[in-house]
C-alpha cells in the first residue's frame, strides 16, 4: 500500500515531485522576507501567459540569472545584461519580461525606501497584515483574482510595475501566503 494514498492535496499540483514539494512546503505559507517576495515577483511576472510548473522548473536558472534575486543587483542591470539574459536558454527569453524584471526591481527598491520594506507595503493591504484563509472544498472553487488583488495590482501599476495584473497579483498572494487557498483537508493547510 502506498503511504501517500490517503494524503489529501490540492489537485492542481498533480504528482510531479517538484510541484508536490512546492505545494507542500511553500504555496500558501506566509512570506515576510523581502528577498523571497522579490523572487516571487520576478517568477510570477515571468509566468504571465505560461504555466507555473514551467517557471518552477526554471527557478534555479532564474536564481543564477537574476543575482540570487537580489533586488539591488537586478536594479543595476544594464542593457548588456538584458542582452546576456536574452541568450540564457534557462529562463523565459522574452525581452519585455526581462526589461520588466529590471524595471520592477528599481520600483521594488523605491517601495522599500518609502515603506521601510516591500513586506510592509504588500502586507499592508491585508487587515492587520494577517493572511486570508479561504475555505475551499475543491480546487474548482479557486478564483483567478479578487477585489483585493485588483486593488494591489492597480496600485502597483500606478507605481509603474509591469507584468503584475490582477491574476498575477493573486498568484503572488497565494505563493507568498497572503492568501491560503489550500482546500479543506489538504495536508498543507
C-alpha positions in Angstrom: 0.0 0.0 0.0 1.3 3.4 -0.9 1.7 5.6 2.2 0.7 8.7 0.2 -2.5 7.1 -0.9 -4.6 8.6 1.9 -2.9 12.0 1.8 -5.2 14.8 0.6 -3.6 17.6 -1.5 -4.9 20.3 -3.7 -5.4 18.7 -7.1 -3.6 21.4 -9.1 -0.2 20.1 -8.0 -0.7 16.7 -9.5 2.1 14.1 -8.9 5.1 15.9 -10.3 7.6 15.7 -7.4 8.8 19.3 -7.9 5.2 20.6 -7.9 4.2 18.5 -4.9 7.2 19.7 -2.9 6.3 23.3 -3.9 2.7 22.8 -2.8 3.6 21.1 0.5 6.5 23.4 1.5 5.9 26.8 0.0 2.5 27.6 -1.5 0.2 29.4 0.9 2.9 29.8 3.6 3.3 33.4 4.8 6.4 35.1 3.5 7.6 38.4 5.0 11.2 38.4 3.8 11.8 41.0 1.1 14.2 38.9 -0.9 11.7 36.0 -1.2 8.9 38.4 -2.0 11.1 39.8 -4.8 11.9 36.3 -6.0 8.2 35.6 -6.4 7.6 39.0 -8.0 10.2 38.0 -10.7 8.9 34.5 -11.1 5.2 35.3 -11.2 5.8 38.1 -13.7 7.8 35.6 -15.9 4.8 33.2 -15.7 2.4 35.6 -17.4 0.8 33.5 -20.2 2.6 30.3 -19.1 2.1 27.5 -16.6 3.6 27.8 -13.1 5.3 24.4 -13.5 7.2 25.8 -16.5 8.6 28.6 -14.3 9.1 26.3 -11.3 11.3 24.0 -13.4 13.4 27.1 -14.4 13.6 28.6 -10.9 17.3 27.7 -10.3 18.2 29.2 -13.6 16.3 32.4 -12.7 18.2 32.4 -9.3 21.5 32.4 -11.2 20.5 34.7 -13.9 18.9 37.3 -11.6 21.7 37.6 -9.0 20.1 35.3 -6.4 17.1 37.6 -6.5 19.0 40.5 -5.0 16.8 43.5 -6.0 19.7 45.9 -5.6 21.8 44.0 -8.1 19.0 43.4 -10.5 18.1 47.1 -10.4 21.6 47.8 -11.6 21.4 45.5 -14.6 22.4 47.3 -17.9 21.4 46.8 -21.5 24.4 44.5 -21.8 22.8 42.4 -19.0 19.5 42.4 -20.9 21.2 41.0 -24.0 23.0 38.4 -21.9 19.7 37.3 -20.3 18.1 37.0 -23.7 20.7 34.4 -24.7 20.1 32.4 -21.5 18.2 29.3 -22.5 17.4 28.5 -18.9 14.9 31.3 -18.5 12.0 32.7 -20.5 13.7 34.8 -23.1 11.1 37.5 -23.6 12.6 41.0 -23.9 9.5 42.6 -22.4 9.6 40.3 -19.3 13.4 40.7 -18.9 13.1 44.5 -19.1 10.1 44.4 -16.7 12.1 42.4 -14.2 14.8 45.1 -14.1 12.4 47.9 -14.0 10.3 46.2 -11.3 13.5 45.7 -9.2 14.0 49.5 -9.3 10.4 50.1 -8.3 10.7 47.5 -5.6 13.7 49.4 -4.1 11.6 52.6 -4.2 8.8 50.9 -2.2 11.4 49.6 0.3 12.5 53.1 0.8 9.0 54.5 1.1 7.6 51.8 3.4 10.7 50.5 5.2 10.3 47.2 3.4 8.3 45.7 0.5 6.8 43.4 3.0 5.3 46.4 5.0 3.8 47.6 1.7 2.3 44.4 0.3 1.1 43.0 3.6 -0.3 46.4 4.5 -3.2 45.8 2.1 -4.4 43.0 4.4 -6.4 43.6 7.6 -3.9 43.5 10.5 -1.3 42.2 8.0 -2.7 38.7 8.6 -3.2 36.0 5.8 -6.7 35.5 4.4 -7.7 31.9 5.0 -10.3 30.8 2.4 -12.5 27.8 2.9 -12.4 25.9 -0.3 -13.8 22.4 -0.8 -12.4 21.9 -4.3 -9.7 23.5 -6.4 -12.6 24.3 -8.8 -13.5 27.0 -6.2 -10.2 28.8 -6.7 -10.6 32.3 -8.1 -8.1 33.8 -10.6 -8.5 37.3 -9.0 -10.2 39.1 -6.1 -11.2 42.7 -5.3 -8.0 42.8 -3.1 -5.8 41.6 -6.0 -7.5 44.2 -8.2 -6.6 46.9 -5.6 -3.0 45.8 -5.1 -2.4 45.4 -8.8 -3.9 48.8 -9.6 -1.6 50.4 -7.0 1.5 48.6 -8.3 0.6 49.5 -11.9 0.2 53.1 -10.9 3.7 52.9 -9.5 4.9 51.6 -12.8 5.2 47.8 -12.3 4.8 45.7 -15.4 3.5 42.1 -15.8 1.7 42.3 -12.5 -2.0 42.4 -13.4 -4.7 41.2 -11.0 -4.3 37.5 -11.9 -0.5 37.5 -11.5 -1.0 39.5 -8.3 -3.4 36.9 -6.9 -1.0 34.1 -7.8 1.7 36.1 -6.0 -0.6 36.4 -3.0 -1.2 32.7 -3.0 2.5 31.8 -3.4 3.6 34.1 -0.6 0.8 33.1 1.8 -1.1 36.4 1.9 -3.9 34.1 0.9 -4.2 30.4 1.9 -6.2 28.7 -0.8 -5.4 25.1 0.2 -8.6 23.0 0.1 -10.2 21.8 3.3 -8.4 18.6 4.4 -5.2 19.3 2.5 -2.0 18.3 4.3 -0.5 21.8 3.6 -3.5 23.7 5.1 
